[in-house]
Amino acid sequence: VKQATPPWAEKWILAEAKRLARLRTKVTGTQWEVDHIVPIKSPKVCGLHAFTNIRVVPKAVNAAKRNLYWPDMS
């Protein structure tokens, strides 16, 4: 994660995404996680640990995707 974090990454946004995941978990009773849209660790690609590459999704969605899928993959 450290190597995948660019100098321009706004760390407060990443922290806010983690807080949002915790809040959604508490409110809905369903586990939510911060997902890297393009995986950080994958045999085919290396995404960034930055606000441009994260979203908050249900844990089941993140687990199903694993590190094998990302948008526009070929």
BAFI-3210 file (N, C-alpha, C; in Angstrom, 3 decimals, decimal comma, padded with zeros to 6 digits):
// residues 74
n [1|2|3|4|5|6|7|8|9|10|11|12|13|14|15|16|17|18|19|20|21|22|23|24|25|26|27|28|29|30|31|32|33|34|35|36|37|38|39|40|41|42|43|44|45|46|47|48|49|50|51|52|53|54|55|56|57|58|59|60|61|62|63|64|65|66|67|68|69|70|71|72|73|74]
n.u [000,840|001,965|003,851|002,084|000,838|000,465|002,280|000,477|-001,868|-004,741|-004,845|-006,778|-009,186|-009,153|-009,207|-011,726|-013,350|-012,994|-014,218|-016,829|-017,448|-017,470|-019,629|-021,787|-021,863|-022,634|-025,168|-026,647|-026,277|-024,981|-021,867|-019,558|-016,967|-013,883|-013,095|-010,657|-010,872|-009,381|-007,383|-004,813|-002,979|-002,411|-002,022|-002,026|-002,255|-001,595|-003,083|-003,697|-003,358|-005,344|-007,645|-008,902|-009,214|-010,830|-013,762|-016,738|-018,157|-020,462|-019,240|-019,558|-019,697|-017,140|-015,610|-016,436|-015,416|-012,703|-009,220|-009,269|-010,741|-011,526|-012,773|-013,054|-011,187|-009,043]
n.v [-001,191|001,221|001,746|002,029|004,385|007,496|010,659|012,756|011,877|012,384|011,950|012,358|011,953|009,238|008,302|009,249|007,673|005,198|005,731|006,140|003,568|002,165|003,485|002,901|000,143|000,016|001,283|-000,208|-002,864|-004,616|-005,684|-003,310|-002,151|-000,494|-000,349|-000,989|000,144|-000,449|-003,095|-003,128|-005,134|-007,471|-010,022|-008,916|-006,112|-002,957|-000,940|002,341|003,561|005,686|008,472|008,553|005,983|004,524|003,210|002,825|-000,133|-002,938|-005,657|-008,207|-007,673|-006,672|-008,915|-010,776|-009,689|-009,746|-009,654|-009,759|-008,437|-005,403|-002,202|-001,806|-003,758|-005,840]
n.w [000,000|000,766|-001,287|-003,352|-002,887|-004,088|-004,045|-004,253|-003,183|-001,267|001,921|003,913|002,633|002,119|004,748|005,457|003,815|005,044|007,504|006,586|005,654|008,096|009,341|007,582|007,964|010,638|010,553|008,658|009,350|007,780|006,537|005,317|003,123|002,196|-001,103|-003,566|-006,725|-009,072|-008,486|-005,942|-005,566|-007,900|-010,364|-012,877|-012,883|-011,247|-009,097|-007,652|-004,287|-003,640|-003,598|-006,061|-006,771|-005,092|-003,461|-001,501|-000,641|-000,245|001,735|000,618|-002,126|-002,614|-001,904|-003,828|-006,145|-005,708|-006,480|-009,149|-011,057|-012,734|-013,853|-017,381|-017,982|-019,933]
ca.u [000,000|002,842|004,402|000,988|000,265|001,186|002,457|-000,670|-003,051|-005,259|-005,060|-007,989|-010,299|-009,072|-009,690|-013,173|-013,971|-013,000|-015,268|-018,106|-017,675|-017,873|-020,967|-022,755|-021,955|-023,413|-026,547|-027,353|-026,084|-024,260|-020,470|-019,124|-015,514|-013,283|-012,646|-009,822|-011,524|-008,317|-006,682|-003,420|-002,200|-003,004|-001,005|-002,097|-002,331|-001,333|-003,795|-003,163|-004,040|-005,664|-009,085|-009,396|-009,303|-011,539|-015,206|-017,242|-019,090|-020,699|-018,136|-019,826|-019,345|-015,678|-015,078|-016,722|-014,527|-011,323|-008,274|-009,266|-011,599|-011,571|-013,453|-012,323|-010,091|-009,061]
ca.v [000,000|002,389|001,989|002,362|005,667|008,591|011,830|013,661|011,262|013,128|010,905|012,581|011,364|007,801|008,103|009,480|006,480|004,161|006,107|005,890|002,117|001,800|004,031|002,097|-001,148|000,216|001,656|-001,236|-004,209|-005,366|-005,246|-002,475|-002,019|000,378|-001,177|-000,386|-000,149|-001,210|-003,706|-002,766|-006,355|-008,350|-010,488|-008,204|-004,653|-002,379|000,320|003,270|003,745|007,104|008,729|008,315|004,540|003,848|003,358|002,088|-001,145|-004,052|-006,617|-009,306|-007,199|-006,605|-010,287|-011,433|-009,096|-010,104|-008,792|-010,306|-007,679|-003,954|-001,650|-001,714|-004,716|-006,568]
ca.w [000,000|000,836|-002,613|-004,261|-002,477|-004,733|-003,173|-004,340|-002,562|-000,128|002,927|004,684|001,896|002,379|006,123|005,430|003,220|006,091|008,465|005,925|005,667|009,468|009,584|006,827|008,637|011,863|010,228|007,884|009,895|006,750|006,464|004,189|003,060|001,188|-002,217|-004,607|-007,996|-009,743|-007,355|-005,661|-005,792|-008,888|-011,296|-014,152|-012,784|-009,926|-008,935|-006,666|-003,014|-003,724|-003,642|-007,407|-006,991|-004,001|-003,289|-000,343|-001,158|000,680|001,803|-000,316|-003,466|-002,659|-001,859|-005,107|-007,144|-005,350|-007,189|-010,500|-011,953|-012,636|-015,027|-018,644|-018,086|-021,205]
c.u [000,881|003,403|003,329|000,331|001,059|001,295|001,260|-001,934|-003,472|-005,703|-006,333|-009,207|-010,319|-009,593|-011,200|-013,923|-014,042|-014,080|-016,653|-018,435|-018,117|-019,291|-022,032|-022,937|-022,846|-024,889|-027,307|-027,273|-025,396|-022,845|-020,200|-017,611|-015,117|-012,675|-011,737|-010,414|-010,587|-007,458|-005,240|-002,519|-002,962|-001,901|-000,950|-001,995|-001,991|-002,013|-003,147|-004,010|-004,317|-007,169|-009,684|-009,643|-010,029|-013,031|-015,589|-018,351|-019,371|-019,548|-018,322|-019,452|-017,829|-015,068|-015,298|-015,780|-013,093|-010,350|-008,186|-010,072|-011,445|-012,247|-012,514|-011,154|-010,184|-008,309]
c.v [001,249|002,738|002,417|003,694|006,808|009,798|012,774|013,094|012,065|012,129|011,110|011,994|009,854|007,484|008,292|008,291|005,353|004,463|005,840|004,398|001,653|002,271|003,216|000,722|-001,035|000,458|000,515|-002,632|-005,143|-004,814|-004,459|-002,327|-000,953|-000,547|-000,366|-000,811|-000,947|-001,772|-003,222|-003,963|-007,273|-008,821|-009,665|-006,689|-004,212|-001,019|001,174|003,272|005,242|007,271|008,484|006,838|003,813|004,135|002,538|001,173|-002,188|-005,060|-007,754|-008,918|-007,180|-008,008|-011,010|-010,948|-009,582|-009,165|-009,199|-009,487|-006,184|-003,428|-001,578|-002,684|-005,446|-007,857]
c.w [000,000|-000,540|-003,608|-003,911|-003,111|-003,805|-003,185|-003,698|-001,334|000,931|003,737|003,969|002,095|003,784|006,197|004,834|004,248|007,132|007,873|005,913|007,054|009,762|008,848|007,457|009,870|011,544|009,559|008,490|008,907|006,674|005,178|004,274|002,051|000,136|-003,131|-005,948|-008,891|-008,617|-007,193|-005,940|-006,736|-009,820|-012,583|-014,057|-011,369|-009,871|-007,866|-005,400|-002,906|-003,889|-005,018|-007,688|-005,865|-004,067|-002,070|-000,843|-000,082|000,606|000,799|-001,751|-003,624|-002,690|-003,184|-006,204|-006,961|-006,046|-008,652|-011,502|-011,687|-013,893|-016,232|-018,746|-019,414|-021,087]
res [v|k|q|a|t|p|p|w|a|e|k|w|i|l|a|e|a|k|r|l|a|r|l|r|t|k|v|t|g|t|q|w|e|v|d|h|i|v|p|i|k|s|p|k|v|c|g|l|h|a|f|t|n|i|r|v|v|p|k|a|v|n|a|a|k|r|n|l|y|w|p|d|m|s]
***
